[in-house]
Amino acid sequence: MPEAAPSPLAGKRVVITRAALQSSELVERLAQRGAIPISLPLVSFAAPEDYGPFDAALREFEKFDWALFTSANAVRSVVMRSKVLRRDVDASAKHPHVAVVGPATREEAEKASFSVDYVARTHLGVALAEELGERLRAQSVFLPRSDRANPDLPAALRRLGAQVTEVVAYRTVRPSDTEQERVERVVRGQTDAVLFFSPTAVHNFAELAGREQLGVLQNMLALLAIGPITAGALRESGVQRMVMAADTTASAVVDALERHFVGTGKHSAAGARQE
């Protein structure tokens, strides 16, 4: 029986700019394909400066009609803080309806024992609001987010007639300067792909590497964007050639990379298109 052909990712050095806590499945899948995952977290998270509004909302959790989660980190923050408050929100007798922005957030919510009522077809916060539409009119909505989250979502919810309680569940902070040398290795072409999961990661990379470097790197290695907002941040940084993952799951990201390297002959297509 002939041996299976090696993955086009075999031996490829793939930089993951997301926090290690969020990347374990992706690291495992890349390693299974023979890739060399390199952790370079360009976004870090910290506690809110003021827990007051967050705690007040969690104490009233069962009174909300909807809870909207736009990231896995928002889910984790809610669960962790509720435990500190001894408010077991995931086991409450009366739950709000739960809606999430995409499959990775759904996975985190279900892992935390939330019953997910809706997953956005387009993995954007504003799209989540628009898809729910009239179901949100005159409904109370709990929206735990980052301190640097885009303001478009709460505005869209209010236009739909929702009563929104938006709270800072965590802060998004830039990495320490110790990452500078590792970013410089990427700039010197010592990797084959860099994965960006958020505009913040793009901006932090550009700040550490130099504003013009992303435009140069697009001709040297694969720059992969997860989601249209991240892709937009790359374009604003001078990148026109990038790989797009179909969604935020580890399998979609790995598939996108494999198709890219097959397409370039460097061992794009639908779901892994090069722009």
C-alpha positions as CSV (number, residue, x, y, z in Angstrom):
1,M,0.0,0.0,0.0
2,P,1.6,3.4,-1.0
3,E,2.4,5.8,1.7
4,A,0.2,8.9,1.9
5,A,1.7,12.0,0.3
6,P,3.2,14.5,2.8
7,S,1.2,17.6,3.6
8,P,2.2,20.7,1.8
9,L,2.7,22.1,5.3
10,A,5.5,19.7,6.1
11,G,8.5,21.6,7.4
12,K,6.7,25.0,7.1
13,R,7.4,27.4,10.0
14,V,4.0,28.9,10.8
15,V,3.8,31.9,13.2
16,I,0.6,32.2,15.3
17,T,0.0,35.7,16.6
18,R,-2.8,34.7,18.9
19,A,-2.4,33.9,22.6
20,A,-1.2,30.4,23.4
21,L,-4.3,29.7,25.5
22,Q,-6.5,30.2,22.4
23,S,-4.3,28.2,20.0
24,S,-3.8,24.7,21.4
25,E,-6.0,23.0,18.8
26,L,-4.5,24.9,16.0
27,V,-0.9,24.1,17.2
28,E,-1.9,20.4,17.3
29,R,-3.4,20.3,13.8
30,L,-0.4,22.1,12.3
31,A,2.0,19.7,14.0
32,Q,0.0,16.7,12.7
33,R,0.6,18.1,9.2
34,G,4.3,18.3,9.8
35,A,4.4,22.1,10.2
36,I,6.5,23.8,12.8
37,P,4.1,26.1,14.9
38,I,5.8,29.2,16.3
39,S,3.9,31.0,19.1
40,L,4.2,34.8,18.8
41,P,1.3,36.3,20.8
42,L,0.8,39.9,19.6
43,V,-2.4,40.4,21.6
44,S,-2.6,39.9,25.4
45,F,-5.5,40.2,27.7
46,A,-5.9,41.7,31.1
47,A,-8.6,42.2,33.7
48,P,-10.9,45.2,33.5
49,E,-9.7,48.3,35.4
50,D,-13.2,48.4,37.0
51,Y,-15.1,45.2,37.6
52,G,-18.2,47.2,38.8
53,P,-20.4,47.2,35.6
54,F,-19.3,43.7,34.7
55,D,-20.2,42.3,38.2
56,A,-23.5,44.1,38.3
57,A,-24.5,42.6,34.9
58,L,-23.5,39.1,36.0
59,R,-25.5,39.3,39.2
60,E,-28.6,40.1,37.0
61,F,-27.6,37.6,34.3
62,E,-30.8,35.6,34.3
63,K,-32.9,38.7,33.7
64,F,-31.4,39.3,30.2
65,D,-33.3,38.1,27.2
66,W,-30.1,37.6,25.2
67,A,-26.4,37.2,25.8
68,L,-24.2,37.9,22.8
69,F,-20.7,36.6,22.7
70,T,-18.3,38.0,20.0
71,S,-15.2,36.1,21.1
72,A,-14.2,33.0,22.9
73,N,-12.3,35.2,25.4
74,A,-15.6,36.9,26.3
75,V,-17.1,33.5,27.1
76,R,-14.1,32.6,29.3
77,S,-14.2,36.0,31.0
78,V,-17.9,35.6,31.9
79,V,-17.4,32.1,33.2
80,M,-14.3,33.0,35.3
81,R,-15.8,36.1,36.8
82,S,-19.1,34.4,37.6
83,K,-17.2,31.8,39.6
84,V,-15.4,34.5,41.6
85,L,-18.9,36.0,42.3
86,R,-20.3,32.5,43.0
87,R,-22.8,33.1,40.3
88,D,-23.0,29.9,38.3
89,V,-24.4,31.5,35.2
90,D,-24.0,28.5,32.9
91,A,-26.2,26.4,35.3
92,S,-28.8,29.1,36.0
93,A,-32.4,27.9,36.1
94,K,-33.4,30.7,33.6
95,H,-31.0,31.4,30.8
96,P,-30.9,34.3,28.3
97,H,-30.8,33.1,24.7
98,V,-27.2,32.8,23.7
99,A,-25.9,34.0,20.3
100,V,-22.3,33.8,19.1
101,V,-20.3,35.3,16.3
102,G,-18.8,32.1,14.9
103,P,-17.9,28.4,15.4
104,A,-14.9,29.0,17.6
105,T,-17.0,31.1,20.0
106,R,-19.8,28.5,19.9
107,E,-17.3,25.8,20.8
108,E,-16.1,27.8,23.8
109,A,-19.7,28.5,24.9
110,E,-20.8,24.9,24.6
111,K,-17.6,23.8,26.5
112,A,-18.8,26.2,29.3
113,S,-22.3,24.5,29.2
114,F,-24.1,27.3,27.5
115,S,-26.9,26.3,25.1
116,V,-26.2,28.2,21.9
117,D,-29.4,29.4,20.2
118,Y,-27.8,31.1,17.2
119,V,-24.4,31.3,15.3
120,A,-23.9,34.1,12.9
121,R,-23.6,33.0,9.3
122,T,-21.2,35.8,8.6
123,H,-18.7,35.9,11.4
124,L,-18.9,39.6,12.3
125,G,-20.5,41.3,15.3
126,V,-22.7,43.6,13.2
127,A,-23.8,40.6,11.0
128,L,-24.8,38.8,14.2
129,A,-27.1,41.7,15.1
130,E,-28.5,42.1,11.6
131,E,-29.2,38.3,11.3
132,L,-31.1,38.2,14.6
133,G,-33.0,41.4,13.5
134,E,-36.5,41.6,14.8
135,R,-35.9,39.0,17.4
136,L,-33.9,41.6,19.3
137,R,-36.5,44.4,19.3
138,A,-37.4,45.5,22.8
139,Q,-35.1,42.7,24.2
140,S,-32.5,43.2,26.9
141,V,-29.1,42.2,25.6
142,F,-26.0,41.5,27.6
143,L,-22.8,42.3,25.6
144,P,-19.5,41.5,27.4
145,R,-16.5,42.7,25.3
146,S,-13.0,44.0,25.1
147,D,-12.3,47.6,26.0
148,R,-11.1,48.0,22.4
149,A,-14.0,46.4,20.7
150,N,-15.5,48.0,17.6
151,P,-18.5,50.3,18.5
152,D,-20.5,49.3,15.4
153,L,-22.2,46.3,17.1
154,P,-23.8,48.1,20.1
155,A,-24.9,50.8,17.7
156,A,-26.5,48.3,15.4
157,L,-28.3,46.6,18.3
158,R,-29.8,49.9,19.5
159,R,-31.0,50.7,15.9
160,L,-32.8,47.4,16.0
161,G,-34.5,48.4,19.2
162,A,-32.6,46.3,21.7
163,Q,-31.8,47.5,25.3
164,V,-28.0,46.9,25.4
165,T,-25.9,46.4,28.5
166,E,-22.4,46.6,27.1
167,V,-19.6,45.9,29.7
168,V,-15.8,45.6,29.6
169,A,-15.2,41.9,30.4
170,Y,-11.4,42.1,29.6
171,R,-8.8,44.5,28.3
172,T,-6.8,44.0,25.2
173,V,-3.2,45.1,25.7
174,R,-0.1,45.1,23.4
175,P,2.6,42.6,24.0
176,S,5.8,43.3,25.9
177,D,8.9,44.6,24.1
178,T,10.5,41.2,24.5
179,E,8.6,40.1,21.4
180,Q,10.6,42.6,19.3
181,E,13.4,40.2,18.4
182,R,11.0,37.5,17.4
183,V,9.2,39.8,15.1
184,E,12.5,40.8,13.6
185,R,13.2,37.1,12.8
186,V,9.9,37.1,10.8
187,V,11.0,40.2,9.0
188,R,14.3,38.6,8.1
189,G,12.3,35.8,6.3
190,Q,12.9,33.1,8.9
191,T,9.3,31.8,8.6
192,D,6.9,30.7,5.9
193,A,3.6,32.0,7.1
194,V,2.1,34.4,9.7
195,L,-1.5,34.0,10.9
196,F,-3.4,37.1,12.0
197,F,-6.6,36.7,14.0
198,S,-7.5,40.3,14.7
199,P,-6.8,43.9,13.6
200,T,-5.0,44.5,16.9
201,A,-2.5,41.8,16.0
202,V,-1.9,43.4,12.6
203,H,-1.4,46.8,14.2
204,N,0.9,45.5,16.9
205,F,3.0,43.6,14.3
206,A,3.3,46.8,12.2
207,E,4.3,48.8,15.2
208,L,7.0,46.4,16.2
209,A,8.3,45.6,12.7
210,G,7.9,49.0,11.1
211,R,4.9,50.2,9.1
212,E,6.3,49.3,5.7
213,Q,7.3,45.8,6.5
214,L,4.0,44.0,6.0
215,G,3.9,45.2,2.4
216,V,7.3,43.8,1.9
217,L,6.5,40.5,3.6
218,Q,3.6,39.8,1.3
219,N,6.0,38.8,-1.4
220,M,8.2,36.7,0.9
221,L,5.7,34.5,2.9
222,A,2.1,33.7,3.4
223,L,0.1,36.3,5.4
224,L,-3.2,34.7,6.5
225,A,-6.2,36.8,7.7
226,I,-9.0,35.3,9.8
227,G,-12.1,37.3,8.9
228,P,-12.8,40.3,6.7
229,I,-12.0,42.9,9.5
230,T,-8.5,41.5,9.9
231,A,-8.1,41.4,6.2
232,G,-9.1,45.1,6.1
233,A,-6.4,45.9,8.6
234,L,-3.8,44.1,6.5
235,R,-4.9,46.1,3.4
236,E,-4.6,49.3,5.4
237,S,-1.0,48.3,6.2
238,G,-0.2,47.9,2.5
239,V,-0.9,44.2,2.0
240,Q,-2.7,43.2,-1.2
241,R,-1.7,39.6,-1.4
242,M,-3.0,37.5,1.5
243,V,-4.7,34.2,2.2
244,M,-8.2,34.1,3.7
245,A,-9.5,31.3,5.9
246,A,-13.1,30.3,5.4
247,D,-13.8,30.7,9.1
248,T,-12.2,30.9,12.5
249,T,-11.8,27.2,13.2
250,A,-8.5,25.5,13.4
251,S,-9.4,23.1,10.5
252,A,-10.4,26.0,8.3
253,V,-7.1,27.8,9.0
254,V,-5.0,24.7,8.3
255,D,-7.0,23.9,5.1
256,A,-6.4,27.5,3.9
257,L,-2.7,27.2,4.4
258,E,-2.5,23.8,2.7
259,R,-4.3,25.1,-0.3
260,H,-2.2,28.1,-0.5
261,F,1.1,26.2,-0.5
262,V,-0.3,23.7,-3.1
263,G,-1.3,26.7,-5.2
264,T,2.0,28.4,-5.0
265,G,3.9,25.2,-5.7
266,K,5.8,25.7,-2.4
267,H,5.0,22.6,-0.6
268,S,-5.5,29.9,-3.9
269,A,-8.6,28.3,-3.9
270,A,-12.2,28.5,-2.5
271,G,-12.0,28.7,1.2
272,A,-8.3,29.5,0.9
273,R,-8.1,32.2,-1.6
274,Q,-5.2,34.5,-2.3
275,E,-6.2,38.1,-2.8
